[in-house]
Each structure stands twice: as structure tokens, then as C-alpha cells.
Amino acid sequence: MTAASQSARPVRLSDVAERTPLVATTTSPDANTVYEQLRKRWGSIAPIDLEPGVPGWLVLGHSAAVGLLRDDHTFIKDPSIWNGHGKGLLGPGSGLHLVLAQAPKPTLADADGAKHARLRPPVDDALEQVDEARAGAITRRLCGMLIDRFEDRGRADLVAEYAAVVPFLVLSELDGLEPGQAQRLQEITRAIFEAGADARALTDELREIVTGHIALSRERGTRDIAGVLAVHPNFENDLERAQTLTAITAAATESLMAWVAQTLVIILSDPRFSHRVSGGRLHIDDALDEVLWRSTTNPNLMPRFAVRDVVLDGKLIERGDPVVVAVHAANHDPLVQSSDPWDTVGNRAYLSFGAGAHRCPAPRLGRVVARIAVAELLKRLQLTLTTDPNRVEWATSPWMRFPARLPVTFPSPRRQPAYGTWDTDPDEDDDAGWAADR
Ligand code: HEM
């Protein structure tokens, strides 16, 4: 029996003096232990600190997580109803200013109800028309170009020089942007991230470039992502179109970066896994799935906020309380995952692409890009991780899990495939690729 269920009165956030910081779930080398300790003590919903002194709830159970994500009438994304506004909880250096901003945010990822229902169909339509074979060919070409840049050096940081770059370049090309524009947008995005609240001039420049691109795409009648958004009738104006294009690109690049980087970590550092892959008993898709089960890219989803008081699993979630769905914990819920690692091979029942109205619109496209990005690298270079696999340094984001750096060495130049022959054909069926002896 959990501590919460022993007490008759539901637990409130203010009842709990010591709360685990959310970032402990992403920076710990063993995230499972942190989630398990919380699950053991609190059951399927635990009190945590989004940052020290900023309380919220963490949903750990699979069925509670799915129920909450689907109940977008009770749990909304608009942070203007956060009950911590005006209490001075966020210091000047807090990373939560944007997440908990009082002013409603304009993008579809932050929209609720009718507004989200209006903004989502253009995204589905724009992504639906992306030809996966073309996306695969673009990815392969851009990966080749990036590998050319460091191949002769014999060493590289696969996060900064590869995983963090490939997704943005691919999405920019699918968005119909010229390489020069894409590069400027990436510089601005990085600078905005670093400048935080002082980023007004940069945000203006970003908006100008993207709205200009939307107008040009309409004029030219292009059929890329920007072209579909440019003529979609669901939008009220070009600013909404530009915000949506930016939101698609941002959502894709962060998750893809983490997926590619983490897949490289397990293939390069876990001998049991790398041998299974190099021995041909597992397809690269299985390595990608292994990451989404074992150590997912988006372990904690951006908070939802309760629109009214709700009692769940013996906890009183009060109006305006932030509630974070722990996808990682939900994926490891003993009710959905057994201790046999082979149960997860070929099984895609994880929550890693979300659920409900805001679920990811592009799991297939994401897989095409991630699969080719991993495979191209393994095909070209015989990589050795130069850091102790048990000491991979994880980035300090509470929302994303990815290695901060992935230093590798490789003989150069090399011409033979490193792990045998990798099938990177984007035309293949996503579920194909089972090796004969499996
Ligand atoms: C081409 C690649 C991708 C694109 C274009 C894309 C785009 C998006 C967009 C636009 C949303 C917001 C949807 C909404 O709010 O209605 C979203 C949500 C989401 N995406 Fe993706 N994504 C991509 C790849 C990925 C990958 C690789 C992952 C993880 C492995 C991922 C995980 C998620 C999750 C978990 C959400 C839900 C967030 C939430 O409910 O708070 N996405 N994606």
C-alpha cells in the first residue's frame, strides 16, 4: 500500500515538504530507479518539483497517463491558469519562464480546445503529403554531406556535429527553405534559446523570415510543408501559418536529435545490443524501438494544468496545478512491460509519441529520418565511443533525454561498412527488416 492510499484525505501539493526535482529523472544514469522510488512511495501520481520550489504532479502509471492526455477538457496546456502566478516562485535564472508564461502562447502545441482543433488539421495535411522516399533521399544526402565534413579528422562529437544538425537540415528542406535561410534560422533559434527573455529582436527576425517564406511559397504554389500551410483555409493569417511552420520544425528537430543520439549511444555502448544488431539478428528499427521503450527521448511531457479540482489515485490535483506525464515511467509500468527484454522487440505500444489531441503527427516520417541518420553513419564509419559508456553525460533538460556529447573516434578514411550491410531503403515497409534467424 502506498503512503497516499493509507491516508483518508487526499494529498495536496502543499502537504508535501520534500519533493524530488523533475530533472533527477532525466540526468540520472538510471532513471528507472528514480521513477521506481516515486512509484513505490506515491503510486501512479507523485508530487515533484518542476524546479526547486515550483511544485507539480508527475503521472507515472500508463493508464493514468493515457487517461489524462485524452482528457483535454480537464487538463489543458494553457499555462495562464497556473496557480503559481504572482507568488514569486520563478527566479530570474529559471528555465520555466517560457513553459509557465502567463500570456497565452500562440502555437498549436500550446493551444487547447477549438483553437487546437482548428490548427491541427493543416499540420496533419502538410505532413501527410511529404513523400517518405523523397524525405529518405534528402536525409541520406545531408547525412553524407555532414559525414564528409569530419570523416578525415578521425574523431567527432556526434551530438553537436551530427544528431543536432541532421534533423534541422532535413526539416528545412522539407519546409522548402533555401540552405542560406535555414542556416540563419538555426543561428537565430540557438541565439533565442541562449538569450531567453531578451530575445525580442531575434524573434522579430525569425518571424519576418518565416512569414516571408510562407508568402513566397503561396506565390510559387509549392507543395512542400510551407506550401500546404500557405494556402490552408484553417488559419486566420500568415502569422499563424509562420508560427505553425516554426512549431513543426522545432518539435521535429528536438525529438529527432534525441532519438538519433540515444540510438547511437546504445549501439555503441551496450555490447549485448550492438552484437545483436551487428550480428544481423536485429534491424535498425529494433534499435530505435529499444530506445523508445528503454530510455525515451521525451521522458516528461510539457505540463498540463487542471481546470478544476480533481482527485486521482488519492491525490487532490487542485485547479491550476501543473501535471507532467512521465512517458518514461508509463512505458516501464509493470502493467505494460514485462521483465523479458524480448517482449519489446517488434512491439510499438509505448507512449513515446504521446496520446490524445496533441499526439505526434509524424511518427512514420520521424522514423524514416532517424533510421537513415543512424544507418548512414554506421555504414560509413567504424565508430568507437571515447567516453566510458557508464559515464555518458546527459543533458540537463527535465523534458528531453539525450547525451550532451558523444565523442567518438574512427579510422579514416574508411570505405567498408562498419557493421555489415545496413538497409537504409526508405521505401521499405516500416515493419519489415526482420532478419532470417530471428
Ligand atoms: C519529422 C519528425 C517529427 C515531426 C514533424 C513532429 C511534429 C510534432 C508536432 C507538430 C507536435 C505537436 C502536435 C500538437 O500539439 O498537436 C508533436 C508532438 C509530439 N511529438 Fe513529434 N514530431 C516529429 C518527431 C518526433 C519524434 C522522433 C518523437 C519521439 C520519438 C516525437 C514525439 C512527440 C511527442 C511525445 C509529442 C506530444 C507532446 C505532448 O503531448 O505534449 N516526435 N510532434
Residues whose N, C-alpha, C, O or C-beta is under 5 A from the ligand:
A	BS01	HEM	L108 A109 R120 A247 I248 A251 A252 S255 L256 W259 T297 N298 L301 M302 S352 F353 G354 A357 H358 R359 C360 P361 A362 L365 G366
